Amino acid sequence: MVITYFGNQFWKITQGDMTIALNPISKNSKIGKGVRFGADLALVTVNHPDYNGVEQLSYGEKTPFVINGPGDYEVKGIFVKGVFSSVTLSGKKYVNTIYSFSVDGMSIVFLGALASPELDKEAREAIEAPDILFVPVGNKEVLDAKSSVKLIASLEPKIILPMDYDQSSLKSFLKEMGEEKAEVTEKLSLRKKDLEGKEAEVIVVKAE
């Protein structure tokens, strides 16, 4: 599995011929940059231009199956569970869907634009103890560094991938985690066996 980061909360996961996009930045967004590639599956946590740019994900013969809300789904052998949370962006309230799914035997949780470390019972049961956790750590309207660390401690992930950060908030997050010397990489390649012995290890994937 190869994980690539494009900034904000826009990620690409590839495993074999399967390409999954997470919170693609729309060309209508005022932040970041839209990146175009073909995806098989797109997970959108919030119906907002910073996260819902699925028009960027049709390329060649690939057009994504789009999941953009709570529920249980199966796409090409990948089971996805989406659970409800909410977020306020620019004064407007939105649904933020937290997604849980597995790729190559590794359980993944993508928190999206999560605003509070306090989760309801259904959400907590759905996302507890993931192998890989994508967590926002600095955008002013979502979890900040301290809130993220509080939530991480309760979820017990093996690997943590911070997102939605600037250099200042990333530095604060790494300090809170006691991970100032965390691994930094351009792209992240992971296999199931790489998770052995890992416990809340932070890996910073640099935005392309």
N, C-alpha and C positions, 0 to 999 in steps of 0.2 A: 504494500500500500504506500502510495506517495501522496504527501499533503503539501499543497502550495497555497500561499497567502497573498492576497492582492490589496490588503488594507481594509480599514473599517471592520466589517464582519464577513468579508467576501473570501471564501475558501474554495479550493478544488481538491477533491479526493479521487485518486485513480487507482483502480485495482483491476489488472488485466484490461479487458475491453470496456469495463464499466467506469463511467465518469459521473461523479456526484458534485453538484454545486451547492454551496451554502450561502444564503443571503447575498445574492449577486447585487452589485451596485447598479442602479438604473442610469441610463444616459440622462434622465431628468433630475438626477441627484445633484446637489450643490457641493457634495464632498467627493473626495477620492477620484478614481478614474474607472470608467467602465472598461472591462476586458472581455473580449469576445472569444468563445470557444464552444464546441459542441458538447452537450451534456445529456446523459440518459435520465438523470433524476435531479430535480431542483427542490431544495427545502427552503421555504421562505417563512421566517418567523413573524414578520410584521409587514402588513400591507402599506408600505411607505417607500418612497423612491430610494432611500438609502439602503434598502434591503430586498426590494422586489423586482430587480431588473432581469426578469426571465427572458425578455426580448433579446438579451445578449447571448443566450445559450443555445440558439439554433444555428448550426453551422454544418455544412456538408449534408450528410444524410442523418445527422442527429438532431432530434427535437426532444426536449426533456418532458418527462412526466412531472407535473408540478404539484407539490404538496404544500398547502399554505394555510393549514389550520389544524386544530386538535382532531384526533381520531386514530384508528389503526389502519395501516396500509401495507400492501405487499407489492413491490415492483421488482421484477426480474430477480426474484429470490431474496430480495432484501426486505426485511420486515421493519417497518417504521412505526413508532408510537409517538404521537404528538399530544402534549398535555398543556392545559391552559395556564397562562399567567397574564399580567397586564403591565403596560408601560405608558407613561405620558411623555409625548414628544412634542416640543414647541407648543405646550399648553393643551394638546389634544390627546385624549385617551385612546389607546390601541390595544388589541389583543396581541400578545407575544406568545407564540407557541414554542415550548421546549421540546426538542426532538431527541429520541433515543433510538438507536439502530446499531446493527453490527456489520462489519466488513472484515472478511478474511478471519473470522473467529474472534475479532476484537470488538468489545462493546464500546460504543461512542455516545456521548451526550453533548448536545449542542444547545447552550443556554440562550443564544440569541440576545435580544435586547432586554435582558432580565433586569428589573429595577429594584428588587428586594431580595435579601437573602432568606427571608421567611417564606417557606414553601408550604402549600397545603399537603395533606396526607397522600393524595393520589399522585401529585407531582413527585414527592419524595420517594415513594415506592417505585415509581417508574424509572428514576434516574440514580438510585443509590449504587455506590461502588462501581462506577464505570472504569473501564481500562483507560479511556482517553476522554478528557473533559475540555471542551472549548468554553472559555469564560471571559466575559468583558471585564476590563480592569481600570477603565479610566474615563470613558465618555461621561460628561456631566449628568446625563439623563438616565444612565444605567448604573450598574454596580461600580462603586469605586474600589480602590485597592483594599481597604479594611473590610468592606462588606464581602468582597470576593473571597478573601482569605477565611472569613467566618464560615461562608457557605462551603468552601472546599474542605475545611476540617470536618464538616458533618457528612460530606459525600464520600470521602475516602477514595479518590481516584488514584490510578497508578501514574498517569502522565497528565500534565496540565499544559494546555496551549493558550496563552493569553492573547486577547484580541481587543480591538477598539481602544487602542492606547496611543498616547504620544510619549516622547522620551521621558518626560517628567512623571507621568502616571505609571509607566512601566518600571521606572526606577523605584518608585514608592511601593509598588506591588512586590517587586523582587526583594526589597528590604523587609517588608512585612512577612514574606514567606521564608526569610533567611536564605534566599537563593541568589545573592548578588552575583555569584559566579555561574549562573545557569548557562547551559549550552545554548549557543546562538547558531542558527543554520539558515541557509538560503531555501532549502527544501528539506522536508522530513520524510525519510523512508523508514517504515516500521513493519516488522513481522511479529507474529504472536510470541515467538520465543524471546524477542527483545524486551518484553514486558516482565520477564521473570525477575523477581527481587525489587521491582520498582515500587516506590511508595511516595506519592505526591511529588514527583519530580517535574520541575518546570523546564520546558523547552521553548525558547523564543524562536519563532519562524519569522524571518524578516520579510516585509512586504516587497513584492516585485515591483 
